[in-house]
Amino acid sequence: MKHLTRMIAMLLVIAMVAAAFAGCGGQMSVPTEATQAPVADDGAAATEATQAAELSFAPGTVLRMATGYNSTKTGLFFDAEVAGDGVTLADGITYQAGDLKPTWVEVQNRLGMVFENKYQGNSAAKEFEFWKDRLNEVDMISGTATVLSEFGAAGTIVNIAEYLDQMPNFKAYLEANPIVRLSITGDTSTGAIYFSPYFDGVNDIERMPLMRVDWVQKLLDGEGEFTAEKSGTLKPAVYEPYMPTAGKVEVDVVKADGSAVETVTKDYDAAGNIIAKMNEALAAGAVDGVTAVNMLRTYIDTAYAGYYGTQRSDLFVGQNAAWDADELVALLRCVVANAQTLNGTDSIQGLFSREDNNNQRRVDMFRFCGTLFGVRGLESRQDYLYVGADGKLHDARGEVETYEAIGRMNAMTQEGLISKSFVDMSEESSATMLENDLGFMHYDYNQTQTVYNATKLQEGEKYMAVMVPVAHWYDGSSEDGVYMRFTESWRSVKTDGWGISVAGVGNDTDKLNACLKLIDYAYSPEGQILMSYGPDAFIKEGETFIFNGEEMPVIADATYEELWEKASGNYTNYARQYLGSTLSFAKSQAFEYQCTHEVGKEGAGHISTAIGLGTIKHPELALTENPWYTSVPTVLPTTTVENDMINSYTDLKNKFDQNKSGSNVLVGIIASGYTEEGMGSAEESAATVRDTLGGTQYLALKQQAYDRLISYYNSLQG
């Protein structure tokens, strides 16, 4: 099996070198050992081999690891909850609580260091907070990218950039991905890097809207009018039209067969705006669910001139979907008012988050809000920042448009279109909504959520990722904005990483080199496979498949069976809890793709086709001609003095917390409206952030750092 892994590594190296010669931005790096897969027999290669050899350490060097991912279950070592009285895995080995997980046993075997568990089972932010005054007790530590860079600038986290010439794999990865290099640069005067970046996939869409497809089809498809024996009534209208009420809007969509792009027209002159029409009907009296569905059916037929035929559900769930926020709200009204038809109960929750009592998941509601209503910064790689068409940084927290969009979400809450448990966390947990046929839609990760098609849903039920909505975006290409699909949920450097403690390694060169070697190995082709798939025992001997143009391993049958047995098909939980992989560094999506349910592959395939054909736009991991499309770096190189000033704006940070146990003003407005002091309207909220909470000063400090980063990038271009 090791022969297969090395063969794959060789193929990836060849592909990477070919891409480099072609001027491509390849993502794979050079091999771990110069003798393993020499790229060229010349002086440069020999020099690199010599430098790589210098990164040596005594076999058995102990590294104290305060590293993991958010929980004691997802650390390098098994905890009692996962291991129980002993857990036997697909490699035939029985592991006990306290044992290293298979991936890390293999790292020890391949590299020769020994790991000691210091992880407290916290999120990256809290783990670093626990150790920050005791950094002499640990060698590697989890932390947020921002905090690791901040402490690195203060001299307590090792500057990895000083050792790049001894880290050929990591260096090659950064050279092939210059925007990644900028995203982790902590000091533009020195080019310092204070953490190893974590990629949960890269340059691909992250979160997606997901819907109960069978419910949409049941309501909208077929000849004649919709009928039902029993339906509810719509609540009084609060939500007002977002899209035009007259005129025409042209939208590019992918053809139903996925072969090409075509243009469809939303004809408001002919059909009117569906929300305006429903609201008018509600103003005149009660509207039941049957009437609402037939209004939506008629609107689709007229607005799109029969484009969708009797398969009207394709407006929302097809490859050629063209839905927008108003059409979604109309659909949600129909879904909630027709519970008896859809699930045989008196209640359906429209929009929900995966865990309505978990702030880390509740914030997905405002992330979706940004996608729905054309607002940047709500799904940023760093705080709430984005690069505007003017080339300057903007902070969504200080912009009126943000709160106007959030207010539209609150209007949906008032109409009962957002789950009761999102508003009142004492209600039934949203975690069971899908399996109990109570929830219609949420915004989340495709693989982990569509697995419910195999584990929780019944025959004929279908929960699938659907197309990103059409919204009105101001990307600078037109003063009037443009109607298009855009997602800010784009994979880049994540906000967490691992750093090396200066006090921990001290003057021990063995410890320092072992830490650096671990990071460098994780970015080699062989290391990337190990950190994604786990050891060779979990990979099928002699089989590969093409994933994103690269040859990648196929998981073993026993691994696939175990994935379902132990983690109900959830790849991420299985990898982190049992294999110990995907905890940091560069995770390939190839393993996850193999574990995705067929329904998940279908929806993601529609979105992937749309991205490939250009009908879904997204931030670029590059400095683009139109700066609006430039992805904001995950970290900006703020100085120690700037960090002290930024950290003094505690209210700004705390009120917009995205951590599990925190609270967030934007979530609060969606759930309950404007209840915060000094934030009684969209205008007042934005002004309070800018003028009272330090938002103006915060943005100015971040802008200074961004300007330095751009200057640094330009200097690297010669």
N, C-alpha and C positions, 0 to 999 in steps of 0.2 A: 504494500500500500504506500509506503514511503516513496517508492520508485514512481508511483503514479503522481503523488503530490509534487515531487520534484520535477516531473515531466510537465505538469501543468504550470509550475512556476517558470520553467524554461520558456514555454509558449507565451506566457504573459510578458516575460522580459522581451522576447522578440517582437511582440505586438507593440510594446511600449516604445522600444527603440525605433521601430518603423514609424510610429506616430510622431515621434520627435523629429525624425528626418523630414516628415511630411508637413511639419509645422503644426501638428495637432496638440491639443491639451490632454494627453493621456493621463490616466489616473493611477496606473500601476507603477510599481517602483522596481529598482534593480534588485538582484538576488542578495541574500544575506551574506554569503561568503563569496569572495572574489573567485575562489577556486571552484565554486559550485556551478556557475554558469557564466564564464567569461564573455563579456560583450565584445571586447576587442583586445588583441594582443599587442598593445602599444604602451608607451611610457605612461600615459594618463591612467590606464587600467592598472598598471603596476604600482603607480603612486597610490591609487585608491586602495589597492590590496594592502599596501604597507600601512596606510592610515587606519584601515579597518582592523588590522591585526593589533594595532596599538591599544584598541579598546578591550583590554584583557583584564581578567580578575581571577582571584583564587577560586578553584572549584569549591562549592559549598558555602560561598559567601551568602550570608543571611540578609534578606531584605525585609524590613518591618513594613507591612502594607496596610495603611489606613485607607483602603480603596474598595469600592464596590458600587452598587447602583440602587440607592434609595431604600434598601431593606436588608435585614440580616439574611433573608432568603436569597438575595442576589449579590452575594459577595464571592470572594475567591474560594472560601471554605464552606462546606455544608453546615447548615444549622440544624438544630433538633427538629424543627417543624418539617423541613424537607426530607431529611434523612430518616427520621423516625427511629426505629430499632435497627436500621440498616437498609439501604436501598441498592438493589442490584440493577445496573444499567446495561445497555446494549453491548458494551465492551466485555461483559461477563464478570465484572468486578463489583463487589459489594462495598459500598462506602458508608462510613459511620459519621455521625455528627462530629465536627472538628476536622474531618479529613479534607484535604485539598480536592477541588473538583477536577474532572478529567483534563480539561484544557490546561490547567495550571500545573498538574502533574507532568504533562507533556512539555510544557515550557521548562520546568526544572530539568527534565531529562535531556532536552535539546540544548539548553544554554548553560546549565550547570549551577545556577544560583538556587537558594533555598528560601521559601517564603514563610514568613511568620505573620499570623493574623493579628492585626490591630484595629480592624474595621469595627465601628460601633453600630453599623446598620442604619446610617442616616442618609438623607439626601446629601448631595455634594456640598451645598451651602452649610448645612448643619454639621456635617462631618468636619469640615475645615474649622468651623466655629468651635467645635469641641477641642480640637488639637492646636489651635493657633498659638496658645501660650505654652505649649508643650511639644513644640516641633522637634526638639532633640530626641524625643521618644519614638519617632517614626522616620522612615526613609522615603516612602512615596505616599502621597496623600491626594484624595479626591477634593475637588473644589470647583466653584464656578470659575469660568474663564476670566471673568472680570476680577474676582478676588485674588486668584492666583497671580495674575499680572500685577495687581496692585501690591501684593506682598513681595513679588519678585522685584519690582522697582525699589522696594525698601530693603532688598538684600537678603530676604529670608527664603526665597525659592530660587533654585538653580537656573541660570540662564543657559538653556539648552543650545542656543545658537552658537555659543562659544565652542561647541563640540561637533558641529555639523560635518566638518571634514572627516570626522571619525565615525560618522553615522551615514554611510552611503545610501541606504535605503530610504531613510527619512528625508535626507537632502534631495534625492532624486524625486521623491513624491512632491516636495515643495516646489522644485524647479519646474515640474510638469504642471503644477496648479498654482500659478502666481497669486491668484486672489485668495487662496487658502493661506498662502504665506503672509499676505497682508492682514488677514483676519486674525492671525495669532501673533502679530508683531506687537510687542509690549513697549518698545522704545524705538522711535525712528532715528535717533542719533546713533544708536548702537546696533539696531536690528535685533534686539533681544527677543527671545521666545521663552516664556516661563511655564508652559504646559504643553503636554502632548494632546493634540486635538482629537476629538471623538466625532466620527461620522456614522450616523445611522442611515447609511446610504448617502449618496451625494449627487447633486445636479438632477434631482427628480422630484416629483410632487410628493408631498408628505400626507397631509390630511385631505379628506374628500367628503362631500355630502353623501349620505347613505339613506336609502328609502326602502320601505316595504313595497316592492314592485307589484306584487300580486294585488295589493289594495288599490294602487293607482289604476291598474288594468280593470279591476272590477268596477270601479266608479266611472271610468271614462271611455272604455272601449265598447264597440258594438253598434248595431243599427238601432234606429229609433230612440225613444226617450228612456232615460234611467227610471226605474221604478223600485220601490222598496215597501215592504209591509209596515215598517216602522222606522221613523227617523227622528232625530232631535231638531232643535231650532238653533239658528245662529244667534250668538250674543250681539248686543248692540254694537254698531261699528265704532271703532276707535282708530284703527289703522286707516290712513289716507293714501291716495295713489303716490307712488314713487316714479313710475314710468309715465310717459306722456298720456294725455287724455284725447289728443287729436294728432293728426299727421301720420307719418309712416317712419318706421325704423327698420333699416336693413341690417341683417346679421349674417355673418358667415358661419355655416355649419358644415360638419362632415356628412357626406352622403350616407344614407342608411346602410349601405354595404361597406362603408369605410374606405372606398376607393379614391375619393377626391373631395374637394371643397365645393360647396354651392352656396348661393345666397338665398335666404328666406326673408320675407317681409312681414313685419308686424303692422297691420293696417288698422290704426286706431280710428281713422275716418269711417271705415266700414263697420268696425266691431265695437268701437268705444273702448274704454279702459275697464277691465273686468272688475276692479275694485270700486271704481266710480259707479258702475252699474249695480253692483251688489249693495253698496252703501245707500244708493238712491232707493233701492227696494226695501232695505232695512228701515230707512227713514219713514217709509210709507206704511210699515207694519211688519209683523213677524215673517221670517223667511225660514222654511224648514230645509232639512238636508237634501231632500229630493229636488226641490226647486233650485237650490244652490248648485247641485251637480249639473242639472240641465242648463242652467245659465252658463256654467263653465264650458260645457260641451258645445253650446251654440257659439260662444265666444271663440273657441279654438277653431271651429269650422270656418267662421267668418274672418277672423283676424289673419289666419294663415291660408285663406282661400282654398280650403280643402286639402292642403299639403299633407296632412297627417291621416287623411281618410278616416276610416272607422277605428284606426289604431291611435287614438288621440293620446294615449299614455306615452307615446314616443316623444311628445313635447317635453316630458320630464325625464323619461328613463331610457330613451333610445340613443343610438349612436348619433342621430341627427337632432338631438334635443336642443331647444332654444329658449328654455324657461328663464324667467326673471323673477324678481322679488314679489311683484304684484301677483303674478300667476301662481307663485308658491303660496302666498297668503290665501288666495282664493281656494287652492287645493286643500290647504290645511283646514279652512273652514268646512269644506266638504267632508274631509276625513273625520274631523271631530264630531260633526253633526250626523254621521252615519255609522256610529259604533255598532249598532245592532246588525247591520249588513256585513260589516267587516270582521268583527270578532265575537258577535253574539252577546255583547255586554252593553251596559249603558255608558261606558266611558272608554275613550282613547286619548292618550296624551300625544299631542302633535310633535313639537320639537322637544328633545330632552338631551341632557349630557350623559356621558357614560356612568358617572357617579355624581348625582345631583347634590350629594352632601360632601363633596371633595372639591375644595377650591381649585386645585390643580386641574380638575376636569371641568368645573363650572366655567372657567375662563374660555373654554372652547366655544361657548355661546357668543362671546363678543368677537372671537376670531372669525366665526361664521358670519357675523354681522358685517365685518369689513368686506368679505367676499360678496355678500348680498347687495350692499349699498355703495360699493365703490370707494371705500375708505382705506387708505394706506396706513401702515404702522401698527395695526392691531394684531398682526402675526409676524412681527419683526424678528430678526435674528438677535437683536440687542434692544432690550427695553421696548420702547414704542417708537423707535427711530426709523426713518426712511430717507432716502435721497430724493429730493424733488427734481422737477424738470429744470430748475434753476441751478442745479448742482450743489445746493446747500442741504444740510440736514434739517429735517422737520421732526417734531415730536407730536404724535397723535393726541397725547394727553392735553395739549394746549391748543387744540384746534376745534372750532365750533362744529365743523362737519362731523367730527367723531361723535359728539353728544347728540347731534340731530339723528344720526344713524342709530345710536343706542336707544334714543327715544322711540324710534320706530319699532324696535324690538320690544320695548315696554308696552307699546300699543298692542302688539301681538299677545303679550302676557295678559293684558286686561281683557282680551277677547277669549282667553282660555286656550290659546294655540300653543303655549309653552307649558311644559309639564308642571303639575301642582307641586311636585317634590322639588323642583327648581326654585319655586317661590317659597315653599314651606318645607324645610328639610325634615320635618317630623312625619311627613307623608311617606307612602311606600317608596322604597328605594328604586331609583331608575335602573339600578344594576340588573333587575329582574324583568324589566319591561318587555324586552324582546322575547324572552322565553315564555312570558305570560300573555303574549299578543296584546300588550297594552300600549306599546310605543310605536310611532310611525317613522321617525326620522331623527338622525343626529349627525354630527360632524366629527370624524374620527379617523383612525388608521384602518386601512382596508383589510389587511390580513387578519388582524385580531378580532375584528367585528363580523366579517363575513363568515368566519368559522362557525357562527351560530347556525348557519344553514345546515350544518351536519350534526350539530350537538343539541340544538334547542328548538329549531323550527320543524314543523310537520311537512309532510308531502304536499306540494302545491304552494307552499309559502316560500317567499324569496326576498332576502334582504341584500341589497346590492348598492355598490357605489354608483352614483349618477353624475352626469356632466356638471361642471362648474357653471354657475348661473351667468347670464348676461347682466351687466350693470353699466352704469354711466361713470366712466373713469376719466379723470383729467390728467392725462399723461404728458401734456405739453404739446401734443401734435396738432391740437386745435383749440381755439379759445372756448369753443362750445363743448369741449370734451368729446368722447367717443364711446359709443355703445359696443362693448366687446366683453369677452371672458378674460379674466385675469385672476391668477392665484398668487398670493404672497406666501403660501405654504410651500416653500421650496427648500429642499434639503441642502444644507451647507454645514460648516463647522457648527457643532452643537454648543450649547452654553456651558457644558461641564467638561472637565478634563482632569488629568492627573499631573501633579507636579512633584519635583524632587526637593526634599527638605534640606536646606543648607546645614542647619544645625544637626539634622539626623545623620547625614553621611559624613559631616565634619571633614577631617583630613584623611579619611579612609578612602583611598583611591579605588580599592576593590569594590566598595559599596557604590561609589559614584559610577564607576564603569559598568557595574552590573545593572544599575538603573538605566543608564544610557543605552546599554546593549538591549535591554528589554524593549525600550521604545523603538529603537532602530529595527529590531527583528519584527515587531508588530506591523511595520510598514513594508516588509519584504513580501513578495508574492506568497511564499510559503507561510509567513506569519499571518498574512491577511486571511488565508484559508483557515488556519488554525483558530484565529480569533473569531471567525464567523461560523465555522462548521464544528469545531472541536477536533479531537484527535482522529487519526486515520481509521480507527476501529468503528467510527460512526459514519464512514464514507463507503460507498459501494466500490469495490475493487474493479478497476479497469473501465469505468464508465464516466463519461463527461457529457455536458450539454452546452449549447451556446446561449449565453445570457448577456444581453447588451453588447453583443459582438465579441465576447470573450469566452474561452473554453473554461468551464467550471465543473467541479465535482458533482456527482449525484449522491444524495444521501442514501445510506444503507436501508434496506427494508426494515430491519429491526429498529433503526432509529425512527423511521416514520411511524411504526406501530407504537413505539414507546412515547413518541410525541403526543399521540392521541390518548394513550393510556394514562399518562402522568400529567398532561397539561391540556387535555381536551382539544388538541389541535392548535393551541396557541404557541406559535414558534418562539416568540420573544420570551415568554415565561419559561418554556422548556429550556431554551439555550442558557438563560441567565441562572435559573434555579438549579438545573441538573448538570449541564455541561460546563458552566462557568465561562461561556463565550459571550460575545457582544456586550461586555461590560464597559469597554472603552476602545479606543483606537479606531481603525477603519473597518466597519462592518459591511460586508457585501450583502446585497439583497438577494443573492442567488439562492441561498438556503431558504429564506423566507418565501421566495416565489414558489419553490417546490412544495411548500406546505400550505399554499393558499388554496382555498376551496374553489371549485370550478366557477361558482357564482362570483367569487371575488376576482378571479382572473377575467371574467367577462366584463365586469364593470370597469376594472382598472385598464383593461384592453381598450375600451371605448375612449377613456381619458387619455391614455398613452397615444392612441392614433390621433386624437385631436391636438395634442401637444406637438406631435411630429409634423402635422400638417399646418401648424401655426394658428389654429383657431382658439387655442388657449395660450395666452401669453403669461409670462412669469419673470421674476427677477433673474438677472444673469450673474454668474460668478465671474464677472469681468467689469472693467470700466467701460461702459457702453457709450455710444455716440450721444444717445439721449440718456442723461444721467438718471432719469426716473426709473429706468430698468436696471440700474446697478444695485446689486444686493448689498445692503449695509453690512459691513464687517461685524463678526460676532463680538470682537473686542476692539476697542480703540486705544491707542497708546497715550493715555492720560498720564501726567506726571504725578509724583507723590503729593505735591501741593494741590494739584487739581483734584486728585482722589479725595483728599481731606475735605475739600470744599464740596464735592459731590456727595460725600457721605454725610455731610452736615444737613442735607435736605431730607431728613428722616421721614417727614410726613409725605413727601412726594413718593418715596419708596414704599412706605407702609400702606398708603391708600390704594396703591396699584399693584399690590403683591400678587404674584402668580403661584406661590408655593401652596402645598397641600393644606396647611393649617392656617394660612393667611386669609385676608379678606380683600376684596377688590371693589372699588367704587363703581366701575363699569358693570360688573356683575350685579351689584346692588341696584343700579338704576334699571337694568333690564327686569329684575325681579319685582322691585317695589317703587320705582320712579325716583324723583329727585327728593331724597330725604336727608342728604348730607348738608350740614351747615355751610353756607357759602356756595352751595352748588344747587341752586333752585331752578336753573334753566340751562340750556345749552351754552348760551353766551356767558352766563355767570360762572359756570363750571370751568370753561376754558380760561376765563380771566383769572379765576382763583388759582388754577394751576400755574399760570404764567407769573402772576403778580404776588401771590401769597405763599405758595408752596415751593417757590424757588425754580419754577420751570424755565423761566427766561435765562437765569444764570446757569442752570444745568445745561441747557441747550448750547449756550455760548461756549462753555467749557468743552463739550463734546465736539462742537464745530472746530475749535482750535486744534483738537487732536486729529480730527478728520483731515483738516487742511495739511497738517504735518505728514499724515499718512500718504496723501495724494502726492505731495512733494517728494516724499521718500520713494514712492512707486516710480514717479517720473525719472528720478535720479538713477534707478536701477535699469531703466531703459536706455541709458547712455546718452 
